[in-house]
Amino acid sequence: MKLLLDENLSRRLVPFLTNDYPGSTQIALLNMEKSSDHEVWVYAKTHEYIIVTRDSDFYDLSTIYGQPPKVIWLRTGNQTKATTLSALLNHRVTIEKALQVDDKACIEIY
C-alpha cells in the first residue's frame, strides 16, 4: 500500500512511513499544491495511491466516483505530526484489512 498524503498533512511524515507504506509521498513533493481535489483524485487513481486526508472532500469524491482510489480519512483533528504518524502506523493492520481484504472505499481513523 502506498499513500498519497493530502496537502493538509506534513510532507515530513513521508520518510517515517516508507518502511510500512513503501512508495508513499505527499502532494507538495509532487508539486501538486495548486491542484484541485479532482486532479489529485485522478493522479492517485492513475498511480495506485491511497489518499490520506483530514477533511471530507475525498470521502465525498469516493461516494460520487467510487474506487479506486481508496481513502483514509483521519478524523483525529489537527494533531501533531507524531500523533498522525502513530495513527497511520498503529492502525496499519486495520487499514490493510478494510481497504484490501474487505475492499472498502474509505476507512475513517479516530
Residue frames relative to the residue before (quaternion, step in Angstrom):
aa qw qx qy qz dx dy dz
M 1.0000 0.0000 0.0000 0.0000 0.00 0.00 0.00
K 0.0510 -0.7818 0.6204 0.0350 3.54 -0.83 0.95
L 0.3079 -0.7881 0.5209 0.1127 3.50 -0.91 1.06
L 0.1728 -0.7213 0.6591 0.1245 3.51 -1.26 0.63
L 0.2304 -0.7993 0.5444 0.1081 3.56 -0.34 1.29
D 0.4691 -0.6671 0.5125 0.2687 3.53 -0.90 1.01
E 0.6363 -0.5574 0.3653 0.3886 3.57 -1.19 0.42
N 0.5997 0.5550 -0.3738 0.4389 3.61 1.21 -0.20
L 0.6614 0.4188 -0.2991 0.5456 3.58 1.33 0.17
S 0.5558 -0.6597 0.4041 0.3041 3.55 -0.95 0.88
R 0.4648 -0.6651 0.5159 0.2748 3.53 -1.04 0.85
R 0.5621 0.6166 -0.3774 0.4019 3.58 1.23 -0.37
L 0.5549 0.6039 -0.3912 0.4175 3.59 1.25 -0.16
V 0.5481 0.6827 -0.3829 0.2948 3.57 1.07 -0.77
P 0.6840 0.4811 -0.3337 0.4352 3.69 0.69 -0.85
F 0.6780 0.4954 -0.2876 0.4606 3.59 1.12 -0.61
L 0.6618 0.5091 -0.2916 0.4667 3.57 1.28 -0.26
T 0.5378 0.7032 -0.3838 0.2627 3.57 1.14 -0.56
N 0.6166 0.5374 -0.3703 0.4403 3.63 1.04 -0.53
D 0.7618 0.3680 -0.1926 0.4971 3.57 0.92 -0.90
Y 0.7816 0.1735 -0.0743 0.5945 3.57 1.16 -0.64
P 0.1081 -0.8399 0.5287 0.0581 3.62 0.47 1.17
G 0.7927 0.3102 -0.2392 0.4671 3.55 -1.08 0.79
S 0.4485 0.7057 -0.4457 0.3195 3.58 1.26 0.05
T 0.0157 -0.7840 0.6205 -0.0080 3.53 -1.27 0.55
Q 0.3540 -0.7052 0.5709 0.2268 3.55 -1.34 -0.11
I 0.6965 -0.5138 0.3170 0.3878 3.56 -1.17 0.70
A 0.6837 0.4900 -0.2979 0.4513 3.63 0.80 -0.95
L 0.6397 0.5323 -0.3270 0.4478 3.58 1.05 -0.70
L 0.6863 0.4324 -0.2607 0.5235 3.57 1.29 -0.36
N 0.4165 -0.7190 0.4455 0.3334 3.58 1.35 0.07
M 0.4694 0.6770 -0.4304 0.3688 3.57 1.03 0.86
E 0.2425 0.8177 -0.4981 0.1564 3.61 1.18 0.43
K 0.7405 0.4002 -0.2254 0.4906 3.60 1.01 -0.71
S 0.4507 0.6989 -0.4410 0.3375 3.58 1.29 0.13
S 0.4916 -0.6373 0.5040 0.3134 3.54 -1.13 0.65
D 0.6564 -0.4904 0.3806 0.4287 3.57 -1.25 0.31
H 0.6397 0.5292 -0.3300 0.4494 3.59 0.99 -0.79
E 0.6416 0.5116 -0.3234 0.4713 3.61 1.00 -0.79
V 0.6340 0.5078 -0.3221 0.4863 3.58 1.02 -0.78
W 0.6171 0.5568 -0.3263 0.4502 3.58 1.01 -0.85
V 0.6835 0.4808 -0.2787 0.4733 3.56 0.85 -1.02
Y 0.6324 0.5262 -0.3280 0.4643 3.59 0.98 -0.83
A 0.6669 0.5006 -0.3010 0.4627 3.58 0.85 -0.96
K 0.6483 0.5141 -0.3132 0.4662 3.57 0.96 -0.84
T 0.6844 0.5051 -0.2793 0.4455 3.57 0.85 -1.01
H 0.7869 0.3216 -0.1480 0.5054 3.57 1.00 -0.87
E 0.4761 -0.7364 0.3851 0.2876 3.57 1.32 0.43
Y 0.3290 0.7232 -0.5235 0.3076 3.54 0.87 1.06
I 0.3113 -0.6534 0.6429 0.2507 3.50 -1.38 0.31
I 0.3350 -0.7596 0.5244 0.1891 3.58 -0.71 1.06
V 0.1251 -0.7621 0.6323 0.0613 3.56 -0.99 0.93
T 0.0903 0.8135 -0.5606 0.1254 3.56 -0.71 1.10
R 0.3925 -0.6912 0.5488 0.2589 3.53 -1.35 0.22
D 0.7283 0.4003 -0.2537 0.4950 3.60 1.18 -0.16
S 0.6391 -0.5937 0.3641 0.3262 3.54 -1.29 0.32
D 0.4185 0.7520 -0.4522 0.2344 3.61 1.20 -0.23
F 0.7286 0.4229 -0.2576 0.4731 3.59 0.79 -0.93
Y 0.5574 0.5534 -0.3900 0.4807 3.58 1.18 -0.44
D 0.6470 0.5198 -0.3106 0.4634 3.57 0.95 -0.90
L 0.6527 0.5032 -0.3158 0.4702 3.58 0.96 -0.82
S 0.6427 0.5262 -0.3362 0.4439 3.59 1.01 -0.71
T 0.6468 0.4973 -0.3334 0.4724 3.60 1.09 -0.58
I 0.6606 0.4891 -0.3030 0.4823 3.59 1.17 -0.53
Y 0.8242 0.2775 -0.1034 0.4827 3.57 0.70 -1.12
G 0.4224 -0.6889 0.4830 0.3372 3.59 1.17 -0.36
Q 0.5481 -0.6085 0.4595 0.3439 3.53 -1.26 -0.34
P 0.5801 -0.1116 -0.8047 -0.0590 1.66 -2.31 0.92
P 0.6012 -0.0911 -0.7760 -0.1675 1.53 -2.42 0.53
K 0.4783 -0.6223 0.5315 0.3185 3.50 -1.33 0.21
V 0.2936 -0.7772 0.5433 0.1207 3.54 -1.24 0.49
I 0.1486 -0.7108 0.6785 0.1113 3.52 -1.17 0.78
W 0.1242 -0.8013 0.5849 0.0197 3.53 -0.52 1.25
L 0.2074 -0.7886 0.5705 0.0978 3.57 -0.39 1.24
R 0.1193 -0.8156 0.5660 0.0142 3.56 -0.42 1.26
T 0.3907 0.7542 -0.4382 0.2943 3.55 1.18 0.63
G 0.4903 -0.6494 0.4426 0.3768 3.59 1.24 -0.06
N 0.6760 -0.4562 0.3633 0.4505 3.55 -1.26 -0.18
Q 0.0420 0.8070 -0.5791 0.1084 3.51 -0.27 1.35
T 0.6480 -0.4844 0.4006 0.4301 3.55 -1.30 0.09
K 0.6533 -0.4901 0.3941 0.4216 3.55 -1.28 0.30
A 0.6371 0.5428 -0.3263 0.4393 3.59 1.00 -0.82
T 0.6591 0.4979 -0.3066 0.4729 3.58 0.98 -0.81
T 0.6429 0.5118 -0.3162 0.4740 3.57 1.00 -0.82
L 0.6450 0.5165 -0.3119 0.4690 3.56 0.94 -0.89
S 0.6507 0.5167 -0.3103 0.4619 3.59 0.91 -0.90
A 0.6361 0.5327 -0.3329 0.4480 3.58 0.95 -0.84
L 0.6952 0.4674 -0.2826 0.4674 3.60 0.88 -0.88
L 0.7010 0.4577 -0.2761 0.4722 3.58 0.94 -0.81
N 0.6959 0.4843 -0.2809 0.4498 3.60 0.89 -0.89
H 0.7317 0.3880 -0.2262 0.5128 3.59 1.16 -0.54
R 0.2950 0.8042 -0.4866 0.1717 3.60 1.22 0.18
V 0.6694 0.4932 -0.3104 0.4608 3.60 0.84 -0.89
T 0.6524 0.5065 -0.3063 0.4732 3.58 0.97 -0.85
I 0.6417 0.5187 -0.3142 0.4696 3.57 0.98 -0.86
E 0.6689 0.5055 -0.2981 0.4563 3.57 0.85 -0.97
K 0.6592 0.5035 -0.3143 0.4617 3.58 0.90 -0.88
A 0.6927 0.4889 -0.2884 0.4449 3.59 0.81 -0.98
L 0.7733 0.3892 -0.2031 0.4575 3.58 0.77 -1.00
Q 0.7720 0.3479 -0.2000 0.4929 3.59 0.95 -0.74
V 0.7337 0.4020 -0.2435 0.4907 3.58 0.81 -0.94
D 0.7707 0.3404 -0.1801 0.5077 3.58 0.78 -1.04
D 0.3303 -0.7996 0.4458 0.2298 3.60 1.35 -0.12
K 0.2538 0.7600 -0.5499 0.2360 3.58 0.97 0.86
A 0.5027 -0.6595 0.4757 0.2933 3.57 -1.17 0.62
C 0.8066 0.0711 0.0149 0.5866 3.56 1.10 -0.72
I 0.0833 -0.7508 0.6506 0.0781 3.53 -1.16 0.68
E 0.2476 -0.7527 0.5945 0.1367 3.54 -1.01 0.86
I 0.1524 -0.7756 0.6095 0.0616 3.54 -0.88 1.02
Y 0.1612 -0.7967 0.5795 0.0584 3.58 -0.77 1.11
